[in-house]
Amino acid sequence: MTATLPGTPAPAHARGSDPPGRRRRWLRWVLAAVAVLALVAAGLTAAAYRHLNANLKAAPLFAGTTGDAGVETPDAFGDSPINLLVIGSDGRGNPADCAIGGDCGSGGANADVEMVVHVSADRTNATVMSVPRDTVTSLPACRDPQTGASMAQHTGQINSTLAYGPGCTVAAVHQLTGIPIDHFVMADFAGVVAMSDAVGGVEVCVSDNVYDPYSHLKLTAGSHTLQGLAALEFLRSRHAFGDGSDLGRTYAQHLFLSAMIRNLKSAGTLANPAAVYSLADAATKAVTVDTGLASIPSLVGLAADLDKVATHRVTFTTMPNGPDPANAARVVPAPAAAALFAAIAADQPLTSDTAASSSASATPSPGTPAAVAKPSASSGSGRPASASASSASAASASAAASASAAAHAQTADATGTCAPVSRDRTVVLNGRAMSPMAAFAASPAVPVSAP
């Protein structure tokens, strides 16, 4: 989500091509689903139902020319997991997105967010795995059923697949991970602003003073409640956090989403019918979903499943990765990624109740991921392990947990964690490379994004 200043090159070490737009998240989907569920529970009028239903835009789930998006395997109790792919587009398809994101004449769109949201078959835990947008992998042949645009099979950057429809991104993520994809949701810039306002803001913490002149995020050290454009600046900031790469941004966004989930699950957020309707209206306007989700009843059903998962059982993680040998500005899956993919596909929880409670009660230092326990052979829900659960399966899940811990895994109720501001020279201001902290000090006339 980086907005490059005119004439200012990105730092040489920053990963990725750094197009101006970026990041729509699980946030968008959870907002839409939980808000709609609350509306129905409160008694949805016929007019409101028709309005929200008309807001939704739909596209086919799968656009690969061969194969499919995979099929879930029910567990011994007859339930099936749910895997939702959240896609963030950098396209500027409407005037509101252009005004917020800039670069309106660039044309096309990239999938600058790919997030696999896995909800377990027993609905007691969830894993949210980010796939870095700069991942280079084998991409499937696709044909967009809506535009007719086609892509031959080749090796390339995974975010390029959105130019051939969200169903092509689904095909690419399924091919990369082996995880069945049941649904997708794609959202835009304007939706982030509207939904942040509708929930009254999201509280985040930054470890130090920070100014990213690319995304325009400027905050003092400590906690802030972000609304509207300030929330978008935080979610878009590529150079502010970690090592100034896309991976640092992903970690900061996990913190934002965790705070949003806690906000949504708090008693006050869903108790105000006017606020809930405003949120549902903003969310349904912001998203494009697959045809299987393109109705309010379908959203309500998924919302009911999502709402069953406690925050301490929602684990955020990032695909283990390393530099692409052919281009250090890109990444490729690390060997540990296969174990994480396998654990998600096998419906293995990454965090046990005991470890999650322990990590939630601790206050980690800035930039330190919450501890993630190695899963046992049980489902993590109190259900007995199936007879087919072997030591090999447990070892695979244990390896996945280790890979997840190495990729900044944290649970959604890991409060007290601050996004670690980069100490490297990740931004350029007035022709000089400097750290975001130095940029803050050098820009006294630039107003802060939030008090």
C-alpha positions in Angstrom: 0.0 0.0 0.0 2.8 2.4 -0.6 2.2 5.7 -2.2 5.6 6.6 -3.8 6.4 10.3 -3.8 6.9 11.8 -7.2 10.6 11.5 -8.2 11.5 9.7 -5.1 13.0 6.2 -5.6 12.1 3.5 -3.1 15.0 2.4 -0.8 17.2 -0.2 -2.6 16.8 -2.8 0.0 13.0 -2.7 0.2 11.3 -5.7 -1.2 8.8 -5.6 -4.0 7.8 -3.3 -6.8 6.0 -1.0 -4.4 2.9 0.0 -6.4 0.9 2.8 -4.7 -2.1 0.7 -3.6 -2.4 -2.0 -1.1 -4.0 -4.0 1.7 -7.5 -5.0 2.2 -7.9 -7.7 4.8 -9.7 -10.3 6.7 -10.8 -7.2 8.5 -13.2 -6.4 5.7 -14.7 -9.9 5.7 -15.1 -10.2 9.4 -16.7 -6.7 9.5 -19.2 -7.7 6.8 -20.1 -11.1 8.2 -20.4 -10.2 11.9 -22.2 -7.0 11.2 -24.8 -8.7 9.0 -25.3 -11.4 11.5 -26.0 -8.8 14.2 -28.5 -7.0 11.9 -30.4 -10.2 11.3 -30.4 -11.0 15.0 -31.8 -7.6 15.7 -34.5 -8.0 13.1 -33.6 -7.0 9.6 -36.3 -5.1 7.7 -37.2 -6.1 4.2 -36.0 -2.8 2.9 -32.6 -3.1 4.7 -32.3 -6.7 3.4 -32.9 -5.6 -0.2 -30.5 -2.7 0.2 -27.6 -4.8 1.6 -28.2 -7.6 -0.9 -28.0 -5.1 -3.8 -24.7 -3.8 -2.5 -23.0 -7.1 -3.1 -20.9 -7.7 -6.2 -20.0 -11.2 -7.3 -17.6 -13.1 -9.5 -16.9 -16.8 -10.1 -14.8 -18.6 -7.5 -12.4 -20.3 -9.9 -10.8 -19.1 -13.1 -8.2 -21.7 -13.7 -8.4 -23.4 -17.1 -7.8 -26.9 -15.5 -8.6 -28.3 -12.1 -10.6 -26.7 -9.4 -10.3 -24.8 -6.0 -10.1 -28.1 -4.0 -12.6 -29.9 -1.9 -12.8 -30.0 1.9 -12.8 -33.3 3.8 -15.4 -33.6 6.6 -14.1 -34.7 10.0 -15.4 -37.7 11.9 -18.3 -35.7 13.2 -19.5 -34.8 9.7 -18.4 -31.1 9.7 -16.2 -29.4 7.2 -13.6 -26.7 7.7 -14.0 -23.4 5.9 -11.2 -21.7 3.9 -11.8 -18.1 2.8 -9.3 -16.2 0.6 -9.3 -12.5 1.4 -7.9 -10.5 -1.5 -6.9 -6.9 -1.4 -6.9 -5.1 -4.8 -4.8 -2.1 -5.7 -7.1 -1.2 -8.5 -8.8 2.2 -8.7 -12.1 1.2 -10.1 -14.2 4.1 -8.7 -13.7 7.8 -7.9 -13.6 7.2 -4.2 -10.7 4.7 -4.5 -8.8 7.1 -6.8 -9.1 10.0 -4.4 -7.8 7.9 -1.5 -5.2 5.7 -3.3 -3.9 8.0 -6.0 -2.4 6.8 -9.3 -5.8 6.5 -10.9 -4.5 6.2 -14.4 -2.3 3.1 -13.8 -4.9 0.7 -15.1 -5.2 -3.0 -14.1 -5.1 -4.4 -10.6 -2.8 -6.5 -8.5 -3.8 -8.8 -5.6 -1.7 -7.0 -3.0 -3.2 -9.0 -0.2 -3.7 -12.8 -0.2 -4.9 -14.0 3.2 -6.1 -17.6 3.8 -8.7 -17.6 6.6 -9.1 -21.1 7.9 -12.0 -21.9 10.3 -11.8 -25.4 11.9 -14.4 -28.0 11.3 -15.5 -27.8 14.9 -15.5 -24.0 14.8 -13.3 -23.7 17.9 -10.2 -22.2 16.3 -9.1 -20.2 13.2 -5.8 -19.5 11.4 -5.2 -16.4 9.3 -2.2 -17.0 7.0 -0.8 -14.1 4.9 0.9 -15.0 1.6 3.3 -12.1 0.8 2.3 -10.3 -2.4 5.9 -10.5 -3.6 5.9 -14.3 -3.6 7.3 -15.8 -6.8 5.8 -19.2 -7.7 4.4 -21.3 -10.5 1.1 -19.7 -11.7 -1.7 -21.6 -13.3 -3.2 -20.9 -16.7 -6.3 -18.7 -16.2 -9.2 -17.2 -18.1 -11.3 -14.5 -16.5 -14.9 -15.5 -17.2 -16.1 -11.9 -17.0 -13.6 -10.2 -19.2 -12.2 -13.0 -21.3 -8.6 -12.1 -20.5 -6.3 -15.1 -20.4 -3.0 -16.0 -18.9 -0.7 -18.9 -19.8 0.9 -21.0 -17.1 4.2 -19.4 -16.0 6.4 -18.6 -13.1 5.7 -15.1 -11.7 4.7 -12.9 -8.8 1.5 -14.1 -7.2 -0.1 -10.7 -6.9 -0.2 -10.3 -10.8 -3.0 -13.0 -11.0 -5.8 -10.5 -10.1 -5.5 -9.0 -13.6 -7.3 -12.2 -14.7 -10.0 -12.0 -12.1 -10.2 -13.0 -8.4 -10.8 -16.6 -9.5 -7.3 -16.7 -10.9 -5.9 -15.6 -7.6 -7.9 -18.4 -6.0 -6.4 -20.8 -8.5 -2.9 -19.6 -7.8 -3.2 -19.7 -4.0 -4.7 -23.2 -4.1 -1.9 -24.4 -6.4 0.7 -22.9 -4.2 -0.6 -24.2 -0.8 -2.7 -27.2 -1.6 -5.4 -25.7 0.7 -9.0 -26.0 -0.7 -10.5 -22.5 -1.1 -14.3 -22.4 -0.5 -14.9 -18.7 -0.9 -13.2 -15.4 -1.6 -13.8 -11.8 -0.6 -12.1 -8.8 -2.2 -12.4 -5.3 -0.9 -11.3 -1.7 -1.8 -9.7 1.4 -0.4 -12.9 3.4 0.3 -14.3 0.5 2.3 -11.5 0.6 4.8 -12.2 4.3 5.5 -16.0 3.8 5.8 -15.8 0.7 8.1 -13.1 2.2 10.4 -15.5 5.2 10.9 -18.5 2.9 11.4 -16.9 1.0 14.3 -15.6 4.2 16.0 -12.0 3.5 15.2 -9.4 0.8 16.0 -6.8 1.2 18.7 -3.2 0.4 17.7 0.2 0.9 19.3 3.5 1.9 17.7 6.8 1.3 19.4 8.4 4.7 18.5 7.6 8.0 16.7 7.0 7.2 13.1 6.6 9.0 9.8 6.3 7.3 6.5 6.1 9.9 3.7 5.0 7.3 1.2 1.7 6.3 3.0 1.6 9.6 5.0 1.3 7.7 8.3 2.6 9.9 11.2 2.2 8.8 14.8 3.8 9.4 18.1 5.0 6.4 20.1 2.2 4.7 22.0 -1.4 3.9 21.5 -3.8 5.7 19.0 -7.4 5.2 17.9 -7.3 5.2 14.1 -10.3 6.1 11.9 -10.8 6.8 8.3 -7.7 7.8 6.4 -5.5 7.3 9.4 -6.5 3.6 9.5 -5.8 3.3 5.8 -2.4 5.0 6.2 -1.5 2.4 8.9 -2.7 -0.5 6.8 -0.9 0.8 3.7 2.4 1.6 5.3 5.2 -0.5 3.9 8.3 1.4 5.0 7.3 2.1 8.6 7.6 -1.2 10.4 10.0 -4.1 10.8 12.7 -4.1 8.1 10.7 -1.7 6.0 9.5 -4.5 3.7 6.2 -6.0 2.9 6.7 -8.5 5.7 7.0 -5.8 8.4 3.8 -4.3 7.1 2.0 -7.7 7.2 2.9 -8.0 10.9 1.6 -4.6 11.7 -1.6 -5.3 9.9 -2.1 -8.5 11.9 -2.0 -6.3 15.0 -4.6 -4.0 13.5 -6.9 -6.9 12.6 -6.5 -8.4 16.0 -7.7 -5.1 17.6 -10.6 -4.9 15.1 -11.7 -8.4 16.1 -11.6 -7.5 19.8 -13.6 -4.3 19.0 -16.2 -6.2 17.1 -16.6 -8.8 19.8 -16.9 -6.2 22.6 -20.4 -5.8 24.1 -20.8 -2.2 22.9 -19.8 -2.5 19.3 -22.8 -4.6 18.1 -25.3 -3.2 20.6 -26.1 -0.1 18.6 -28.4 -0.9 15.7 -27.6 2.3 13.8 -23.8 1.7 14.0 -24.3 -1.9 13.0 -26.3 -1.0 10.0 -23.8 1.6 9.0 -21.0 -1.0 9.3 -22.9 -3.6 7.3 -23.7 -1.0 4.6 -20.1 0.1 4.3 -18.9 -3.5 4.3 -21.2 -4.9 1.7 -20.5 -1.9 -0.6 -16.8 -2.5 -0.2 -16.6 -6.2 -1.1 -16.8 -8.4 -4.1 -17.5 -12.1 -3.2 -17.7 -15.4 -5.1 -21.1 -16.3 -6.3 -21.6 -18.8 -3.4 -21.5 -15.9 -1.0 -23.5 -13.3 -3.0 -26.5 -13.1 -0.7 -27.3 -12.0 2.8 -28.3 -15.5 4.0 -25.0 -16.9 2.8 -23.1 -14.1 4.7 -25.2 -14.7 7.8 -24.3 -18.5 7.7 -20.6 -17.8 7.5 -20.8 -15.0 10.1 -22.4 -17.5 12.5 -19.4 -19.8 12.0 -16.9 -17.1 12.4 -18.5 -15.7 15.6 -18.1 -19.1 17.3 -14.3 -18.7 17.4 -12.9 -17.0 20.5 -10.2 -14.4 20.0 -7.6 -16.4 21.8 -8.2 -19.2 19.3 -7.6 -17.0 16.2 -3.9 -17.2 15.1 -2.3 -14.8 12.6 0.8 -15.9 10.8 2.7 -15.4 7.6 3.9 -17.9 5.0 7.5 -18.8 5.9 9.6 -17.4 3.1 13.1 -16.4 2.0 14.6 -14.2 -0.7 14.2 -15.3 -4.3 17.6 -16.4 -5.6 16.9 -14.7 -8.9 15.7 -11.4 -7.4 16.3 -10.4 -3.8 13.4 -7.9 -4.0 11.1 -10.9 -4.2 10.4 -13.9 -1.9 9.9 -17.6 -2.4 8.3 -20.1 0.0 10.8 -21.4 2.6 11.0 -25.2 3.2 8.9 -24.7 6.4 6.0 -23.4 4.4 5.0 -26.9 3.3 4.4 -28.0 6.9 2.3 -24.9 7.6 0.2 -25.5 4.4 -0.2 -29.1 5.3 -1.3 -28.3 8.9 -4.0 -25.9 7.6 -5.2 -28.3 5.0 -5.4 -31.0 7.6 -7.4 -28.8 10.0 -4.6 -28.7 12.6 -4.9 -25.9 15.2 -1.7 -23.8 15.6 -2.4 -22.6 19.1 -3.5 -24.7 22.1 -5.9 -23.2 24.6 -3.3 -23.3 27.3 -0.6 -21.6 25.3 -3.1 -19.0 23.9 -4.3 -18.1 27.4 -0.7 -17.8 28.6 0.4 -15.6 25.6 -2.7 -13.4 26.0 -2.0 -12.7 29.7 1.6 -11.7 28.9 2.6 -8.4 27.6 5.2 -9.0 24.9 7.9 -6.4 24.1 7.4 -4.3 21.0 8.0 -6.4 17.9 7.9 -9.7 19.7 5.4 -12.3 18.4 3.2 -14.0 20.9 4.2 -17.6 21.7 2.5 -20.3 19.7 2.2 -23.8 21.1 2.9 -27.0 19.3 -0.5 -28.6 18.6 -1.3 -32.0 20.1 -2.8 -34.9 18.2 -6.2 -33.8 19.4 -8.4 -31.3 17.5 -7.7 -28.6 20.1 -11.4 -28.5 20.9 -11.8 -31.3 23.4 -12.8 -33.8 20.7 -10.8 -37.0 20.6 -8.3 -37.4 17.8 -9.6 -39.6 15.0 -8.2 -43.1 14.7 -6.3 -42.0 11.6 -4.4 -39.3 13.5 -0.8 -40.7 13.5 2.5 -39.6 15.0 3.4 -38.3 11.5 0.4 -36.0 11.5 1.3 -34.7 15.0 4.9 -34.2 13.8 3.7 -32.3 10.8 1.5 -30.1 13.0 4.4 -29.5 15.4 6.6 -28.5 12.5 3.9 -26.2 11.2 3.6 -24.5 14.6 7.4 -24.0 14.7 7.2 -22.5 11.2 4.3 -20.3 12.3 6.1 -19.0 15.3 9.0 -18.1 13.1 6.6 -16.0 10.9 5.3 -13.7 13.6 2.4 -15.8 14.7 0.1 -14.2 17.3 -3.4 -14.7 18.7 -6.1 -12.1 18.2 -6.2 -11.2 21.9 -2.5 -10.6 22.2 -3.0 -7.1 23.6 -0.2 -4.8 24.6 1.9 -5.5 21.5 3.2 -2.5 19.6 4.0 -2.5 15.9 7.9 -2.3 15.8 8.9 0.9 13.9 11.8 0.3 11.5 15.2 1.5 12.6 16.6 1.1 9.1 16.8 3.8 6.5 13.6 2.8 4.8 12.2 6.2 3.7 13.5 9.1 1.7 12.7 12.6 2.8 14.1 15.8 1.2 16.5 13.7 -0.9 18.0 11.8 2.1 17.5 8.2 3.2 16.6 7.9 6.9 14.6 5.9 9.4 10.9 6.6 10.0 11.9 7.8 13.4 14.3 10.4 11.9 11.7 11.4 9.4 9.3 12.1 12.2 11.8 14.4 13.8 12.6 16.1 10.5 8.9 16.9 9.7 7.6 19.1 12.5 5.2 20.8 10.1 3.5 17.6 9.0 0.4 16.9 11.2 0.0 13.6 13.0 -2.4 11.1 11.5 -4.2 10.6 14.9 -3.9 12.1 18.4 
